[in-house]
Amino acid sequence: MNRALPLTIAITMLISGAAPAMAAEPRPATAVGIKPGDVITKANAARVADLVSPGNYVLVRQGMEMKIVPTKDYNWPAPFLGSTEQHSPQVRLGPDGELTNYLAGLPFPMLDANDPRIAQKVMWNFQFGPAYTDDLDSEDTEVQNFAPGHPGNPFAVYPIGHLAVYRNLGREEVAPAPTDYDGDTGIMERMALGPIIVPIEPPFWQTPWTYMVRYRYSSPKRSDLVWSDVSSMSRWYGEFPGMGPSSYLLGNAFFGNLDLDSLFGFAGRFQDFDFKFLGEKEILAVVHAKSLPAKSCAADGGRTICPEDWELRHVYVIEADARKPGRFADIPAIAKRILYIDSQGWFITASDQYDHDGKLWKTLAIFNTVRDREYPDSKAAVYSFDRLFQTALVDEDVQSGYSTIFFTPSPERPQHDTWFINQGVISQRWIVPHRFMTHREYFY
């Protein structure tokens, strides 16, 4: 983006869909070979070969159907827009890539493709994007795992009570804002996942649930703190080489393909990666999904989500290279991730993941919708402006064919409000290990 533009004009261009590091031209709603109304199947998948990530192209070729629709804008919530205008001019990157002088809003609304640190700035924009800023509670989620050659029913299903996040920095709508000072802890974000109900009966499973709590710090010199109730899982994990309590805690296994660092497309600690800017691109993504809950794709045996509405989006393409592999030689670590980050909403639409031999290993396809409530008859969570809801995340191992879908919410539960964004229902005192360890009944 031209840095000579006034900040208010630059931000208006961002939220109205203009290409950020280019002239103020609107993003196209069509591309060569496709137009709104087209339906893409595995029979004509080649038409979108250059409009999806290489990994997502594998999903289309195996049967993930796409309905092409016109591009729609995703407008920022008004508080986020105001904070960006007020606070972003003071934000800087520190010597180690850390964020300095940040209070709230988008850290870097004005970007220059020739800036040698643009990759790090794009990643901070993703971290503090407009989708949710204060707290998040996604209830009644579910992980389903599918095996190649066995279409239809998943071979394993794990209901999950909560995916909860609490932000201490960049808060917009719930007091205290913009910062919830937590003494001298230096915690930037808390996240909890659980209970994860494991469908194995005793005696093989003495405690049929588990959980995870993670604290992330602002300082680049402090590692994450992670707690998880996996002690009773050791016996079961021992039956499955390459998957165990240690790999779970390291973020390399999550009851299927999905690793913890892949939540929301990328949830890794920035200091553990080297980021490279690969350019900008128009790709197809699901931003205004029609189905909530998401629907398993019958055309590929349920391994992805389809049919769904796909639209062209302008994205930044970022390479994230892991600085070190897993701490245990027998645990596979993802060596490289290619992230496709929406330039308007700053969420990840897709991610391809590579092994240490440089081969495509896994691919993520992330399904979102934009609306002011989950359902027309929603009563518990109705917003004064549109919110971005993730409906599902598909993580497929393209080498083995195994697929994991993280449904948010589960399609198996009765329809009710499950997404609570910036509602104050989650506090930093809610996401603590003690609550998960001693108050199991809280989740039921």
C-alpha positions as CSV (number, residue, x, y, z in Angstrom):
1,M,0.0,0.0,0.0
2,N,1.2,3.5,-0.8
3,R,2.5,4.9,2.5
4,A,1.8,8.5,1.3
5,L,-1.9,7.9,1.8
6,P,-3.6,9.3,4.9
7,L,-4.1,6.6,7.5
8,T,-7.9,6.9,7.4
9,I,-8.0,6.4,3.6
10,A,-5.6,3.4,3.9
11,I,-7.8,1.8,6.5
12,T,-10.9,2.4,4.4
13,M,-9.2,0.7,1.4
14,L,-8.4,-2.3,3.6
15,I,-11.9,-2.9,4.9
16,S,-13.5,-2.2,1.5
17,G,-11.5,-4.8,-0.2
18,A,-8.8,-2.9,-2.1
19,A,-5.5,-4.8,-2.7
20,P,-3.3,-3.6,0.2
21,A,0.1,-3.4,-1.3
22,M,-1.1,-2.2,-4.7
23,A,-3.2,0.5,-6.2
24,A,-6.7,1.1,-5.0
25,E,-8.3,-1.4,-7.3
26,P,-11.2,-3.5,-6.0
27,R,-10.6,-7.2,-5.7
28,P,-12.2,-9.1,-8.6
29,A,-15.3,-11.2,-8.1
30,T,-14.3,-13.4,-11.0
31,A,-11.1,-14.9,-12.5
32,V,-10.1,-16.5,-15.7
33,G,-11.9,-19.8,-16.0
34,I,-14.5,-19.3,-13.4
35,K,-17.5,-17.1,-12.7
36,P,-20.2,-16.9,-10.1
37,G,-22.7,-19.8,-10.4
38,D,-20.0,-22.3,-11.5
39,V,-19.9,-25.6,-9.7
40,I,-16.5,-27.2,-9.4
41,T,-16.2,-31.0,-8.9
42,K,-13.4,-33.5,-9.3
43,A,-14.3,-33.8,-12.9
44,N,-13.5,-30.1,-13.7
45,A,-11.1,-29.5,-10.8
46,A,-8.4,-28.2,-13.2
47,R,-10.3,-25.0,-13.6
48,V,-9.3,-23.9,-10.1
49,A,-5.8,-25.3,-10.0
50,D,-4.3,-21.8,-9.8
51,L,-7.0,-20.5,-7.5
52,V,-6.5,-22.7,-4.4
53,S,-3.4,-23.8,-2.5
54,P,-1.6,-26.9,-3.8
55,G,-3.0,-28.9,-0.8
56,N,-6.5,-27.6,-1.2
57,Y,-6.3,-28.6,-4.9
58,V,-5.8,-32.2,-3.7
59,L,-9.1,-31.9,-1.8
60,V,-10.9,-30.7,-4.8
61,R,-9.5,-33.4,-7.0
62,Q,-10.7,-36.1,-4.6
63,G,-14.3,-34.7,-4.6
64,M,-14.6,-31.6,-2.4
65,E,-17.3,-29.7,-4.4
66,M,-17.2,-25.9,-4.7
67,K,-20.0,-23.4,-5.6
68,I,-18.5,-20.2,-6.9
69,V,-20.2,-17.0,-5.6
70,P,-19.5,-13.3,-5.9
71,T,-17.0,-11.8,-3.5
72,K,-18.5,-10.0,-0.5
73,D,-16.8,-7.6,1.9
74,Y,-16.2,-8.4,5.5
75,N,-16.5,-5.1,7.3
76,W,-14.6,-4.6,10.5
77,P,-16.5,-4.0,13.8
78,A,-16.7,-0.3,14.5
79,P,-14.7,-0.4,17.8
80,F,-11.8,-2.2,16.0
81,L,-11.8,0.4,13.2
82,G,-11.7,3.2,15.6
83,S,-8.8,1.6,17.6
84,T,-6.8,1.1,14.4
85,E,-7.1,4.7,13.4
86,Q,-6.2,5.9,16.9
87,H,-3.4,3.5,18.0
88,S,-1.7,2.0,14.9
89,P,0.6,5.0,14.1
90,Q,2.6,4.3,17.3
91,V,3.2,0.5,16.8
92,R,6.6,-0.7,15.9
93,L,8.5,-4.0,15.6
94,G,11.3,-4.6,18.2
95,P,14.7,-6.1,17.3
96,D,13.5,-9.7,17.8
97,G,10.3,-9.1,15.9
98,E,8.2,-8.5,19.0
99,L,5.4,-6.0,19.0
100,T,6.0,-2.7,20.8
101,N,3.8,0.2,21.7
102,Y,0.7,-1.8,20.8
103,L,-2.6,-1.1,22.5
104,A,-5.5,-2.2,20.3
105,G,-6.7,-2.4,16.7
106,L,-4.8,-3.7,13.7
107,P,-1.1,-3.1,14.3
108,F,0.0,-2.4,10.8
109,P,-2.8,-1.2,8.5
110,M,-0.3,0.3,6.0
111,L,2.0,-2.3,4.4
112,D,4.7,-2.0,1.8
113,A,5.5,-5.2,-0.2
114,N,9.2,-4.0,-0.3
115,D,9.4,-3.8,3.5
116,P,12.0,-6.5,4.5
117,R,9.9,-7.1,7.7
118,I,6.5,-7.3,6.0
119,A,6.1,-11.0,6.8
120,Q,6.3,-10.3,10.5
121,K,3.9,-7.4,10.3
122,V,1.4,-9.6,8.4
123,M,1.6,-12.2,11.1
124,W,1.0,-9.6,13.8
125,N,-2.0,-8.4,11.9
126,F,-3.3,-12.0,11.8
127,Q,-2.7,-12.3,15.6
128,F,-4.6,-9.1,16.4
129,G,-7.2,-9.1,13.6
130,P,-10.8,-8.0,13.8
131,A,-12.5,-11.4,14.2
132,Y,-12.3,-11.5,18.0
133,T,-10.3,-9.3,20.3
134,D,-11.4,-9.8,23.9
135,D,-12.7,-13.3,24.5
136,L,-14.1,-16.2,22.6
137,D,-16.1,-19.2,23.7
138,S,-16.9,-21.8,21.0
139,E,-19.1,-24.5,22.6
140,D,-20.1,-28.0,21.6
141,T,-17.4,-28.5,19.0
142,E,-16.3,-31.9,17.7
143,V,-13.4,-33.6,16.0
144,Q,-14.2,-36.4,13.5
145,N,-11.5,-38.6,11.9
146,F,-11.9,-40.3,8.6
147,A,-9.8,-43.1,7.0
148,P,-9.1,-43.5,3.3
149,G,-11.1,-46.2,1.6
150,H,-13.8,-46.1,4.2
151,P,-16.4,-43.5,3.2
152,G,-19.3,-42.5,5.3
153,N,-19.0,-42.7,9.0
154,P,-15.9,-41.4,10.9
155,F,-13.8,-44.0,12.7
156,A,-13.4,-41.8,15.7
157,V,-15.4,-38.9,17.1
158,Y,-14.4,-36.6,20.0
159,P,-16.9,-34.2,21.4
160,I,-15.3,-31.1,23.0
161,G,-17.1,-28.8,25.5
162,H,-15.3,-25.5,24.9
163,L,-12.7,-23.8,22.8
164,A,-12.1,-20.7,24.9
165,V,-9.7,-17.8,24.4
166,Y,-9.0,-14.8,26.6
167,R,-6.9,-11.9,25.4
168,N,-5.0,-9.6,27.8
169,L,-3.9,-7.3,25.0
170,G,-5.8,-5.5,22.2
171,R,-9.1,-5.6,24.0
172,E,-12.0,-3.6,22.4
173,E,-15.4,-4.2,23.8
174,V,-15.3,-5.7,27.3
175,A,-13.8,-3.9,30.2
176,P,-11.0,-3.6,31.0
177,A,-9.8,-2.3,27.7
178,P,-7.5,-2.0,25.9
179,T,-5.4,-4.0,28.3
180,D,-6.3,-6.3,31.2
181,Y,-3.3,-6.0,33.4
182,D,-2.5,-9.2,35.1
183,G,0.1,-8.2,37.6
184,D,3.6,-9.0,36.4
185,T,2.7,-12.3,34.6
186,G,3.3,-10.9,31.1
187,I,0.6,-13.2,29.8
188,M,-0.7,-12.1,26.4
189,E,-3.4,-14.8,25.8
190,R,-4.9,-17.8,27.5
191,M,-6.5,-20.7,25.7
192,A,-8.4,-23.7,26.9
193,L,-9.7,-26.8,25.1
194,G,-11.9,-29.3,26.8
195,P,-13.3,-31.4,28.0
196,I,-12.4,-33.7,25.1
197,I,-14.6,-36.8,25.5
198,V,-12.8,-39.9,24.5
199,P,-15.1,-42.8,23.4
200,I,-13.2,-45.6,25.0
201,E,-14.7,-47.4,28.0
202,P,-12.9,-48.6,31.1
203,P,-10.8,-50.6,31.9
204,F,-8.8,-49.3,28.9
205,W,-9.8,-45.8,29.8
206,Q,-10.0,-44.8,33.4
207,T,-10.7,-41.1,32.8
208,P,-12.7,-40.7,29.5
209,W,-11.9,-37.0,29.0
210,T,-8.9,-34.7,28.8
211,Y,-8.3,-31.0,28.5
212,M,-5.6,-28.5,27.5
213,V,-4.8,-25.1,28.9
214,R,-2.1,-22.8,27.4
215,Y,-0.7,-19.5,28.5
216,R,1.2,-17.4,25.9
217,Y,3.5,-14.5,26.9
218,S,4.2,-11.2,25.3
219,S,8.0,-11.6,25.9
220,P,9.7,-13.4,23.0
221,K,12.0,-15.0,25.5
222,R,9.3,-16.8,27.4
223,S,7.9,-20.1,26.2
224,D,4.3,-21.1,26.4
225,L,3.1,-22.9,29.5
226,V,0.8,-25.8,28.7
227,W,-1.1,-28.1,31.1
228,S,-3.0,-31.2,30.0
229,D,-4.7,-34.1,31.8
230,V,-3.0,-36.8,29.8
231,S,-1.6,-39.0,32.6
232,S,-4.4,-41.5,32.4
233,M,-4.0,-41.7,28.6
234,S,-0.5,-43.2,28.6
235,R,-1.7,-46.8,28.3
236,W,-4.0,-46.2,25.4
237,Y,-1.4,-44.0,23.6
238,G,1.1,-46.7,24.0
239,E,-0.9,-48.8,21.5
240,F,-0.4,-46.2,18.8
241,P,3.3,-45.4,17.9
242,G,4.0,-41.8,17.1
243,M,1.0,-40.5,19.1
244,G,1.2,-39.9,22.8
245,P,1.0,-37.5,25.7
246,S,4.3,-35.9,24.8
247,S,3.3,-35.4,21.2
248,Y,0.0,-33.9,22.3
249,L,1.7,-31.4,24.5
250,L,4.2,-30.5,21.8
251,G,1.5,-29.7,19.4
252,N,2.2,-32.5,17.0
253,A,-0.9,-34.7,17.6
254,F,-4.5,-33.8,18.4
255,F,-6.7,-36.9,18.3
256,G,-6.1,-37.2,14.6
257,N,-4.2,-35.1,12.1
258,L,-4.8,-31.7,13.7
259,D,-2.0,-30.3,15.8
260,L,-2.6,-27.6,18.3
261,D,-0.5,-25.1,16.4
262,S,-3.0,-25.4,13.5
263,L,-6.0,-24.1,15.4
264,F,-7.6,-21.2,13.5
265,G,-5.1,-22.0,10.7
266,F,-2.1,-21.1,12.8
267,A,-1.7,-20.9,16.5
268,G,2.1,-21.3,16.8
269,R,4.3,-19.1,18.9
270,F,5.9,-16.5,16.6
271,Q,9.3,-16.8,18.1
272,D,9.5,-20.5,17.1
273,F,9.2,-19.6,13.4
274,D,11.0,-17.7,10.6
275,F,8.5,-15.9,8.4
276,K,9.0,-15.2,4.7
277,F,6.8,-13.1,2.5
278,L,6.0,-15.0,-0.7
279,G,3.7,-12.4,-2.3
280,E,0.0,-11.7,-2.8
281,K,-2.5,-13.8,-4.6
282,E,-6.2,-14.2,-5.5
283,I,-7.5,-17.5,-4.2
284,L,-10.8,-19.1,-3.6
285,A,-11.9,-19.4,0.1
286,V,-15.1,-19.9,2.1
287,V,-15.8,-16.7,4.0
288,H,-19.6,-16.5,3.7
289,A,-20.6,-20.1,4.2
290,K,-24.3,-21.0,3.9
291,S,-24.2,-24.1,6.2
292,L,-23.9,-23.7,9.9
293,P,-23.2,-26.3,11.3
294,A,-21.0,-27.3,8.5
295,K,-22.0,-30.4,6.4
296,S,-19.7,-33.3,5.7
297,C,-19.0,-33.8,2.0
298,A,-20.8,-36.8,0.5
299,A,-18.8,-36.6,-2.7
300,D,-15.5,-37.5,-1.0
301,G,-16.8,-39.8,1.7
302,G,-17.2,-37.2,4.4
303,R,-13.5,-36.3,4.5
304,T,-14.1,-32.5,3.9
305,I,-17.0,-30.0,3.8
306,C,-19.2,-29.6,0.7
307,P,-20.9,-28.3,-1.1
308,E,-20.2,-24.8,0.1
309,D,-19.9,-21.2,-1.3
310,W,-16.4,-20.2,-2.4
311,E,-15.4,-16.7,-3.3
312,L,-12.2,-15.0,-4.6
313,R,-10.2,-13.4,-1.8
314,H,-7.0,-11.3,-1.9
315,V,-4.5,-12.9,0.4
316,Y,-1.0,-12.5,1.7
317,V,1.1,-15.7,1.3
318,I,3.5,-16.3,4.2
319,E,6.0,-19.1,4.7
320,A,6.5,-20.2,8.3
321,D,9.6,-22.3,8.8
322,A,9.9,-24.1,12.2
323,R,13.2,-23.1,13.8
324,K,13.6,-26.5,15.5
325,P,11.9,-29.9,15.2
326,G,10.1,-31.8,17.9
327,R,12.1,-32.6,21.0
328,F,11.8,-36.3,20.5
329,A,13.2,-38.0,17.4
330,D,10.1,-40.3,17.0
331,I,7.7,-37.4,16.8
332,P,7.1,-35.9,13.4
333,A,7.2,-32.1,13.3
334,I,5.9,-29.9,10.6
335,A,8.9,-28.3,9.0
336,K,7.2,-25.6,6.9
337,R,3.7,-24.1,6.7
338,I,2.4,-21.9,3.8
339,L,-0.3,-19.6,5.2
340,Y,-2.9,-17.8,3.1
341,I,-4.0,-14.8,5.1
342,D,-7.0,-12.8,4.0
343,S,-6.0,-9.1,3.4
344,Q,-9.3,-7.7,4.5
345,G,-10.3,-9.8,7.5
346,W,-6.8,-11.0,8.5
347,F,-7.9,-14.6,9.1
348,I,-6.2,-17.7,7.5
349,T,-8.2,-19.3,4.7
350,A,-5.8,-22.2,4.0
351,S,-2.5,-23.7,5.0
352,D,-0.2,-26.2,3.4
353,Q,2.2,-28.1,5.6
354,Y,5.5,-29.8,4.5
355,D,7.7,-32.5,6.0
356,H,11.4,-32.3,6.5
357,D,12.0,-33.7,3.0
358,G,10.1,-30.8,1.5
359,K,7.1,-32.9,0.5
360,L,3.5,-31.7,0.9
361,W,2.3,-33.5,4.0
362,K,-1.0,-32.0,5.2
363,T,-3.4,-29.3,4.1
364,L,-5.9,-27.1,6.0
365,A,-9.1,-25.7,4.5
366,I,-10.9,-23.3,6.8
367,F,-14.6,-22.6,6.5
368,N,-16.0,-19.3,7.8
369,T,-19.2,-17.4,7.7
370,V,-20.1,-13.8,8.4
371,R,-23.3,-12.9,10.1
372,D,-24.7,-11.0,13.1
373,R,-26.0,-14.1,14.8
374,E,-25.5,-17.9,14.3
375,Y,-29.2,-18.6,13.5
376,P,-32.2,-16.5,12.5
377,D,-33.8,-17.3,15.9
378,S,-30.7,-16.8,18.0
379,K,-31.3,-15.1,21.3
380,A,-28.3,-15.6,23.5
381,A,-25.7,-14.0,21.2
382,V,-27.0,-11.3,18.8
383,Y,-24.4,-8.7,17.7
384,S,-24.8,-5.1,16.6
385,F,-22.4,-5.8,13.7
386,D,-21.4,-8.9,11.6
387,R,-19.0,-11.3,13.2
388,L,-16.8,-13.9,11.6
389,F,-17.7,-17.5,12.7
390,Q,-15.5,-20.5,11.9
391,T,-17.8,-23.3,10.9
392,A,-15.2,-26.1,10.3
393,L,-11.5,-26.7,9.8
394,V,-10.4,-29.6,7.6
395,D,-6.9,-31.1,8.1
396,E,-6.0,-33.8,5.6
397,D,-2.8,-35.8,5.5
398,V,-2.4,-35.9,1.7
399,Q,0.3,-38.6,2.0
400,S,-1.8,-41.1,3.9
401,G,-5.3,-39.9,3.0
402,Y,-6.4,-39.7,6.6
403,S,-8.6,-36.7,7.3
404,T,-9.7,-34.8,10.4
405,I,-12.6,-32.3,10.6
406,F,-12.9,-29.9,13.5
407,F,-16.5,-28.9,13.5
408,T,-17.4,-25.6,15.3
409,P,-20.1,-26.4,16.2
410,S,-20.8,-30.1,16.1
411,P,-23.5,-31.1,13.5
412,E,-24.6,-33.8,16.0
413,R,-25.8,-31.5,18.7
414,P,-29.2,-29.7,18.9
415,Q,-29.1,-26.3,17.2
416,H,-28.4,-23.5,19.7
417,D,-26.0,-20.6,20.1
418,T,-22.5,-21.8,20.5
419,W,-20.3,-18.9,19.5
420,F,-19.8,-16.1,22.0
421,I,-17.4,-13.4,20.8
422,N,-16.4,-10.5,23.0
423,Q,-19.4,-11.2,25.3
424,G,-17.4,-11.3,28.6
425,V,-18.5,-14.9,29.2
426,I,-14.8,-15.9,29.5
427,S,-12.4,-14.3,32.0
428,Q,-8.8,-14.9,32.7
429,R,-9.8,-16.5,35.9
430,W,-11.9,-19.0,34.0
431,I,-9.0,-20.3,32.0
432,V,-6.9,-21.8,34.8
433,P,-5.6,-25.4,35.2
434,H,-7.3,-25.7,38.6
435,R,-10.8,-25.3,37.2
436,F,-10.2,-28.1,34.6
437,M,-8.6,-30.5,37.1
438,T,-11.0,-30.2,40.0
439,H,-14.4,-29.2,38.5
440,R,-15.2,-31.7,35.8
441,E,-18.9,-31.4,36.5
442,Y,-18.7,-27.8,35.3
443,F,-18.7,-29.0,31.7
444,Y,-21.6,-31.4,31.9
